[in-house]
Amino acid sequence: MALALLCEGEYAGNVRELEGVVLCAYLFARDQGLAEIGVQHLPAEVTPRLQYKRRGDREENRIVVERILRITGGNVKKAAQLLGVSRTTVSAARQNS
C-alpha cells in the first residue's frame, strides 16, 4: 500500500524529493524494528488522510477518494481505512462522480 501511495504522489523536486520521502519512511520503519515501510511511516503530505477534508470541497474530496480506490483496487473498506472515514462516505463520494 505504501508503494502505491508513493507512486501516485507528485514530487515537485522530482527524484531528490522522492528519495527524501523514501529515506525518511525507511528510517521511521527501522526505528520501530520493521524491515518494511508502511503507510504509517510516510510523511503527512503523501498520506491521503490529510488530503481528504471532512468539510472540504466535494469535487476535491471525490478526486482523493477515486485516487485511493484506484490504489486499493476498488476496495471500499481499505479506502475508508486509509482516509479515516466510513465506507458509506467513500461510497457516497464515488456515486457523486
N, C-alpha and C positions, 0 to 999 in steps of 0.2 A: 504494500500500500504506500509506503514512504517513497519508493522508487517512482510509482505512478504520479504522486504529487510533485515530485521533483521534475519529472518530465513535462508536466503540464504548466509549470511555472514560467514566468517571464523574468529574465535577468538582464537588467539594464547594463550591468558591467560584463555581460557575456560570460565567457568561460571562467574568468577570475572570480566573478561573484558566485557562480555555481560552485566552484571549488571551495570557496569560503563557507558556503552553506553546508556542503557535504562534510568538510573538516569539522565544523562546529558540532554537527549532528553526531559524527563519529566519536568525538571526544566526550560528549554527553553520554552516549551509549556505553563507551568504555568505562567511564567513571562509575556507572551502575553495574559493571561487571558483565555487560552484554556484548556479544560478538556481532550483533545485527542492529542496524539503525531502524528505529520505529518511528511512527508518526509523532509520538510524544517528544522525540529528540529534535524535530525540525524547528527552525525559528518561526516566530509568530507570522511573519509575512508570507510564509509558504503554506501555512495551515488554513484550511477552508473555514474553520470555526470563526476565525477573526474576520474573514471576508464577508460572511453572512451576517446581516444586521437585522435583528428581530423587527425593528420598526423602520427599516430602510426602504429604499426604492424597490418596488415589486419586480421591475424588469431586471435590475441588477441582481437581486436575490435569485430570480429564476435562472439567470445565466450561471451563477455559482452552483445552484442545485443541479442543473444539467451537466456541468463540468464534473461534479462529484459522481453523478450517476454514470457518466462515461468511465470514470476511473474505477468504480465499483462493479462495472459490468451490468449496470441496471439494478443492482441490489439495493432496494429502498431502505432496508433495515441498516445496512452498513453505511449508506449515505447519511441517514439520520444520525447515526452514532458519530460520524466524523463532524457533522455540522452542529451537533449538540441540540437537535430539535426532534420533534416526534415524527414518526412515519407519516402521520396524517399531514403534517406541514410539508413534507417532501412531496407527497402525492398531490397535494393542492397546488404547489408550485409547478409541478410537472403538467398538470391539467391546464394551467393558465398559459401554457406556451402555444 
